[in-house]
């Protein structure tokens, strides 16, 4: 019996649409991860199957949820400063574009990056899968060294901007502080991950994640406090449009999509690390600013263009990573996310039936088309109301909501981590070095784990 051929098309399409809607919810609501819905659907699968829904459709629902989430999670990241683990670095240029009246443009760029990465993934899926089928054992044995190499490049390419003196002394100081922030955030990550059993959430959507307070503090509330200290306000938002030349759009898609596709094969590494890797290939001026210098630096056209290109690449990382997590499961039999764990459990022996991967790739492509238009629509709808808001009050409200969210979803221990992470996330902005060094909060624990 061919399971794929026996699935009614209309039921399959409805399942994909439901997964798309679930991804819209998980992407738009901070604190709810796509893995939460994946595990819920897995738990409900016996009941759904008994009522006539094939497991292939349930799996397609989970995959559509994962893709839709990668499109829509940019909206709270940019407009609320509430990052998921995958969009943490997008908060920095995205929030600045919002303060320049270009919030809707940032959303359009993100949607374009995600949609472009889907096209790239479909193009490189087969050749990259063949390469990793043979190269995987070597990669698996050298994960720590790969991450150490990436961290070294991050630190050695730091230029800084606030240190006086000769160029050599300035480079030494900026790189020393980059290393310090990388190690400090890494130490916080080590502590948080080793003690995450202390989390006692008041509200639970599946397994609580310590990444919520870590990244909300390092990249969310810290950025909002910096904005408050610099007396920022949300200006009237410009009409939705995209102003970035095609070469930079294409480069952002290729860099982000390639980074996301490569990292999907490596155990223990999320797309947030791929974002750091993609960051190395984009001009690195846009996240170096302080209260005094922010305005004149950010108004520079080249800095603005690098911010836009980075938003395209970040979104490409996340969407391509979600697609290649499926390919990794199909080719090497390894799960790289909660969604893939659920899909693997659902399918069992059905997984190896011919045509099922193509069916799932079609479901992901359809979800990407729906998500592209809904992301742009939501971005356009939200930004019209922003200029009417009291920005300081909005910032205070969001900081309070982030604090409350960490307390409810991760308990008192998570709240403590959030409070520690917030001032730590502000350090890079004050000394004017790239805030991406704070991704040591994830990279250091992974390096130590695989040593």
C-alpha positions in Angstrom: 0.0 0.0 0.0 1.3 3.4 -0.9 0.6 5.7 2.0 1.3 8.9 0.1 -1.0 7.9 -2.8 -3.8 7.0 -0.3 -3.9 10.4 1.4 -6.8 12.5 0.0 -5.4 15.8 -1.4 -8.1 18.0 0.3 -7.3 16.5 3.7 -3.6 17.0 3.1 -4.1 20.7 2.1 -6.3 21.4 5.1 -3.7 19.9 7.4 -1.0 22.1 5.8 -3.2 25.2 6.3 -3.9 24.3 10.0 -0.1 23.9 10.5 0.4 27.3 8.9 -2.1 28.9 11.3 -0.4 27.2 14.3 2.9 28.6 13.1 1.4 32.1 12.8 0.2 31.8 16.5 3.5 30.5 17.8 5.5 33.0 15.8 3.4 36.0 16.9 3.1 35.1 20.6 6.4 35.4 22.5 7.2 32.4 24.7 5.4 29.8 22.6 7.7 27.8 20.5 7.0 25.7 17.4 8.1 22.6 19.4 5.2 23.1 21.8 2.7 22.6 19.1 4.7 19.7 17.6 4.6 17.8 20.9 0.9 18.6 21.4 0.1 17.2 17.9 2.2 14.2 18.7 0.3 13.6 21.9 -3.1 14.0 20.1 -2.0 11.8 17.1 -3.7 8.6 18.4 -7.0 10.4 18.7 -6.6 12.1 15.3 -5.7 8.9 13.6 -8.6 7.1 15.0 -10.9 9.8 13.6 -9.5 9.3 10.1 -6.6 11.8 9.9 -3.5 10.0 8.4 -0.2 10.3 10.2 1.3 11.8 7.1 -1.1 14.7 7.4 -0.3 15.2 11.1 3.4 15.2 10.2 2.7 17.7 7.4 0.9 19.9 9.9 3.9 19.9 12.2 6.3 20.8 9.3 4.0 23.6 8.1 3.9 24.9 11.7 7.7 24.9 11.8 8.0 26.9 8.5 5.2 29.3 9.3 6.8 30.1 12.6 10.1 31.1 11.0 8.3 33.7 8.9 6.1 35.3 11.6 8.5 35.3 14.6 10.3 38.4 13.2 7.2 40.5 14.0 7.4 40.4 17.9 11.2 40.5 17.6 11.2 43.8 15.8 8.1 45.5 17.2 8.2 44.2 20.7 11.9 43.4 21.3 10.9 39.9 22.4 13.3 37.5 20.5 13.1 33.8 20.0 16.3 31.9 20.1 16.5 32.0 16.3 15.7 35.7 15.9 17.8 37.1 18.8 20.3 39.0 16.6 17.5 40.3 14.3 16.3 42.5 17.2 19.3 44.8 16.9 19.0 46.1 13.3 15.2 45.5 13.2 14.5 47.6 16.2 16.8 50.4 14.8 14.9 50.3 11.5 11.7 50.7 13.5 13.1 53.8 15.2 14.0 55.1 11.7 10.4 54.7 10.5 11.2 51.6 8.5 9.6 48.8 10.6 7.3 47.6 7.8 10.3 47.5 5.5 12.2 45.3 8.0 9.3 42.9 8.0 9.2 42.8 4.2 12.9 42.1 4.1 12.5 39.3 6.6 9.7 37.7 4.6 11.7 38.0 1.4 14.7 36.3 3.1 12.6 33.4 4.3 10.9 33.0 1.0 14.1 33.2 -0.9 15.7 30.6 1.4 12.9 28.1 0.5 13.7 28.4 -3.2 17.4 28.0 -2.4 16.8 25.0 -0.2 14.8 23.2 -2.9 17.6 23.9 -5.3 20.5 22.6 -3.1 18.7 19.9 -1.1 19.8 16.9 -3.2 23.5 17.8 -3.7 24.0 18.9 -0.1 22.3 15.8 1.2 24.7 13.6 -0.8 27.7 15.5 0.5 26.6 15.2 4.2 25.7 11.5 3.8 29.5 10.9 3.5 30.9 13.9 5.5 28.7 13.6 8.6 31.0 11.4 10.7 33.9 13.8 10.3 31.7 16.9 11.2 30.2 15.1 14.2 33.7 14.4 15.6 34.9 18.0 15.3 31.9 20.1 16.4 33.7 21.8 19.2 36.6 22.8 17.0 34.2 24.2 14.4 32.5 26.4 17.0 35.8 27.5 18.5 37.0 28.5 15.0 33.8 30.5 14.4 34.2 32.2 17.8 37.8 33.1 17.1 36.7 34.7 13.8 34.0 36.7 15.5 36.4 38.1 18.1 39.3 38.7 15.8 37.1 40.7 13.3 35.8 43.0 16.1 36.9 46.6 15.4 35.1 48.5 18.1 34.7 52.3 17.9 34.9 53.9 21.3 38.5 53.2 22.3 41.0 56.0 22.0 44.6 55.6 20.9 46.5 54.1 18.0 44.8 51.6 15.7 46.8 48.6 17.2 45.9 49.5 20.8 42.3 50.1 19.7 42.1 46.6 18.1 43.6 45.0 21.1 41.1 46.7 23.5 38.1 45.9 21.3 39.0 42.3 20.9 39.7 41.9 24.6 36.3 43.2 25.4 34.7 41.0 22.7 36.4 38.0 24.3 35.2 39.1 27.7 31.6 39.5 26.7 31.7 36.1 24.9 33.1 34.4 28.0 30.8 36.3 30.4 27.7 35.4 28.4 29.0 31.8 28.0 29.5 31.5 31.8 25.9 32.7 32.3 24.8 30.1 29.7 26.7 27.3 31.4 25.2 28.2 34.8 21.7 28.5 33.4 21.7 25.2 31.4 23.3 23.3 34.3 20.7 24.6 36.7 17.6 24.6 34.5 16.1 21.8 36.6 15.3 24.6 39.1 12.7 26.1 36.7 9.2 25.9 38.2 6.9 27.4 35.6 3.5 28.6 36.7 2.2 28.1 33.1 3.5 25.3 31.0 3.4 24.8 27.2 5.4 21.6 27.1 9.0 21.6 28.3 10.1 25.1 29.6 13.2 26.6 27.9 15.9 28.5 29.8 16.6 30.3 26.5 13.5 32.4 27.0 14.9 34.4 30.0 18.5 34.3 28.6 17.8 35.8 25.2 14.9 38.1 26.4 17.4 39.6 28.8 20.5 39.7 26.6 18.8 40.9 23.4 15.3 42.1 24.3 15.0 44.1 27.5 18.6 45.4 27.3 17.9 46.9 23.9 14.7 48.5 25.1 16.5 50.1 28.1 19.2 51.5 25.9 16.5 53.0 23.7 14.9 54.6 26.8 18.2 56.0 28.0 18.8 57.6 24.6 15.3 59.2 24.6 14.2 57.4 21.5 10.7 57.6 20.2 8.8 55.8 17.4 8.5 58.2 14.5 5.7 58.0 11.9 6.4 54.9 9.9 7.2 55.2 6.2 5.0 53.5 3.6 5.9 49.8 3.3 8.5 49.3 0.7 11.9 47.6 0.2 15.0 49.7 -0.7 17.9 47.3 -1.1 19.6 46.4 -4.4 19.1 42.9 -5.8 22.7 41.8 -5.4 22.6 42.4 -1.6 19.2 40.7 -1.3 20.6 37.7 -3.2 23.7 37.7 -1.1 21.7 37.8 2.1 19.5 34.9 1.0 22.5 32.8 -0.1 24.6 33.5 3.0 21.7 33.0 5.4 20.2 30.0 3.6 23.6 28.3 3.2 24.5 28.8 6.9 21.1 27.5 8.0 21.3 24.4 5.7 24.9 23.5 6.9 24.1 23.9 10.7 21.0 21.7 10.3 23.3 18.6 10.0 25.3 19.3 13.1 24.0 17.9 16.5 23.5 20.2 19.4 23.6 23.4 17.4 20.6 25.5 16.6 20.0 28.0 13.9 21.0 30.8 16.3 24.6 29.6 15.9 24.2 29.6 12.1 23.0 33.3 12.5 26.4 34.1 14.1 28.1 32.3 11.3 26.1 34.3 8.7 26.9 37.5 10.6 30.6 37.1 9.6 29.8 37.7 6.0 27.8 40.8 6.4 29.3 44.3 6.9 29.6 44.7 10.6 28.9 48.3 11.5 25.2 48.3 12.2 25.1 46.9 15.8 27.9 49.1 17.1 26.5 52.2 18.7 25.9 54.0 22.0 23.6 56.8 23.2 25.7 59.6 21.6 26.7 58.0 18.3 23.6 56.0 17.4 21.8 58.5 15.3 24.6 59.7 13.0 26.0 56.2 12.6 22.7 54.6 11.8 21.8 57.3 9.2 24.8 56.4 7.1 23.4 54.6 4.0 26.0 51.8 4.0 25.2 51.0 7.7 21.5 51.0 6.9 22.0 48.7 3.9 24.1 46.3 6.0 21.3 46.2 8.6 18.8 45.3 5.9 21.0 42.6 4.4 21.5 41.1 7.8 17.7 40.9 8.4 17.4 39.0 5.0 20.1 36.6 6.0 18.8 35.9 9.5 15.4 35.0 8.2 17.0 32.8 5.5 19.0 31.0 8.2 15.9 30.1 10.2 13.7 28.9 7.3 16.4 27.0 5.5 17.4 25.4 8.8 13.9 24.1 9.3 13.8 22.6 5.9 17.2 20.9 6.2 16.3 19.5 9.6 13.8 17.4 7.5 16.6 16.4 5.1 18.9 15.4 7.9 16.2 13.2 9.3 15.7 11.6 5.9 19.3 11.1 4.9 21.2 10.4 8.2 18.3 9.5 10.5 19.1 12.2 13.0 16.5 14.6 14.6 17.6 18.2 15.0 14.5 19.8 16.6 11.4 18.9 18.6 9.4 19.1 15.4 11.6 16.4 13.8 11.4 14.2 16.9 7.6 14.3 16.6 7.7 13.6 12.8 10.1 10.7 13.3 7.9 9.2 16.1 4.8 9.6 13.9 6.1 8.1 10.7 8.1 5.1 11.9 8.5 2.7 9.0 6.3 4.9 6.8 9.2 7.4 6.7 11.2 5.3 4.3 8.4 5.1 1.7 9.2 6.7 -1.7 7.8 10.1 -2.4 7.1 11.2 1.2 10.0 13.6 1.3 8.9 15.3 -1.9 5.4 15.5 -0.5 6.7 17.2 2.7 8.8 19.6 0.7 5.8 20.6 -1.3 3.9 21.2 1.9 6.7 23.4 3.1 6.8 25.4 -0.1 3.0 26.0 0.0 3.3 27.1 3.6 6.1 29.5 2.6 3.9 31.2 0.0 1.0 31.6 2.5 3.4 32.9 5.2 5.1 35.4 2.9 1.9 37.3 2.2 0.5 37.1 5.8 3.8 38.3 7.3 3.8 41.3 5.0 0.1 42.0 5.7 0.7 41.9 9.5 3.8 44.0 9.3 1.9 46.6 7.3 -1.1 46.5 9.7 0.8 46.9 12.9 3.1 49.7 11.9 0.2 52.1 11.1 -0.6 52.2 14.8 2.9 52.6 16.2 3.3 56.3 15.7 0.2 56.9 17.9 1.8 55.1 20.9 3.8 56.7 23.7 7.2 55.0 23.0 8.7 55.2 26.6 5.4 53.8 28.0 5.5 51.0 25.3 9.1 50.1 26.3 8.3 50.0 30.0 5.2 47.9 29.2 7.1 45.4 27.0 9.9 45.1 29.6 7.3 44.3 32.3 5.6 41.8 30.0 9.0 40.1 29.2 9.6 39.9 33.0 6.2 38.5 33.6 6.5 36.0 30.8 9.8 34.7 32.2 8.3 34.4 35.6 5.2 32.5 34.3 6.9 30.3 31.8 10.2 29.5 33.6 9.5 30.4 37.3 11.5 32.3 39.9 14.8 30.8 38.6 14.1 32.0 35.1 13.2 35.4 36.4 16.6 35.6 38.2 18.4 34.6 34.9 16.4 37.4 33.1 17.5 40.0 35.6 21.1 38.9 35.4 21.1 38.8 31.6 19.6 42.2 31.1 22.5 44.4 32.3 25.0 42.0 30.7 23.3 42.5 27.4 23.8 46.3 27.8 27.5 46.2 28.1 28.3 45.7 24.4 26.2 48.8 23.5 28.0 51.0 26.1 31.5 50.0 25.0 30.5 50.0 21.3 31.3 46.5 20.2 29.1 44.0 18.4 26.4 42.6 20.6 26.5 39.3 18.7 29.4 38.3 21.0 26.8 37.6 23.6 25.8 34.6 21.6 28.5 32.9 23.6 25.5 32.2 25.9 24.7 29.3 23.5 28.0 28.6 21.9 30.1 28.1 25.0 27.8 25.4 26.5 27.7 23.6 23.2 31.5 23.7 22.9 32.0 22.3 26.4 29.3 19.6 25.9 31.0 18.2 22.8 34.6 18.5 24.1 
